[in-house]
Amino acid sequence: MATIILRDIPEDLMNDIERAAALERRSVPAEVLHLTEVGVRKTLLIRQNHARAIESLRKRLADKPHFSVSSTQLISSSRQ
């Protein structure tokens, strides 16, 4: 297993971690590992969902007609 050393943890964050560890009856290192695991998995899930949504939009937009003339050109020509 890998080891990570954290430095310069803000005091208020460290207090929150210690309180969370006590509530869950975990050691501080075990709580930090748990919170990191939960946070990373949630972040990855959110990013995967965003990627799927973007791909879905791209597929839907690919089926739409594309115009070679811009709206600015259309408005300009209609005013002449």
N, C-alpha and C positions, 0 to 999 in steps of 0.2 A: 504494500500500500504506500501511497505517496504521503508526504508530510508537507503542510503549509504553515508558515509562520506569519502571523498577522501583527503588524505594528501600528502604532498611532491610532488605535481604535478610540473614537470619541467616548468620553466618560458616560454620557447619557445612553449611548448605544450599548456599551458594556453593561451598564446597570439593567437595561432591558433584557439583554441576553441572560444575565444572571437570574433575573426574576422569572423569565420563561423557563430556564433550566430547573429552577426550584419547583415551579408549578407542575412541570412534567416529570419531576423526580429523575432528572438526568444530570450528568456532570456538564460543566460549561462546554468542554470540547465535544461531547456527544450532542449537546443542543446545537452548537454551531454546525456540526456535520449534518444534523437533521434539517435545520433551517436552510442550509446550502442546497441539500438534495431536493427539498421541496421547491425552493425558488428556481433552481436550474431546470427542473422538470416542467414547472409551470411556464417558464420563459420559452423553453423549446416547444411546448405544445402550442402556445400562443403564436409563435413564429411559424410553425407548420400550418396552423389554421389560416394565418394571413397569406402565406404562400399559396395555399389552396384557393382562397378567395380571389387572389390576384389572377391566378391561372384561369379560374372560372370566368372572370370578367374579360380576360383576353380572348378566350374562346367565344364568348358571346359577342364581343365587339368585332371579331374576325368575320362573323356572318353578316355584319351590317355593311351597307354600301359605302364605298369611299368616293368622295367627290374630288375631282382634280381642280376645281375652282373654289377659291376661298369665299367666305361670306362677304368679306370686304369687297372683293371683285364683283360679286353679284349685286350688291347694293350700289356700287359705283356705276355699273352698267345700266341698272334700272333707272337711275337718276338722269341719265343722258338723253 
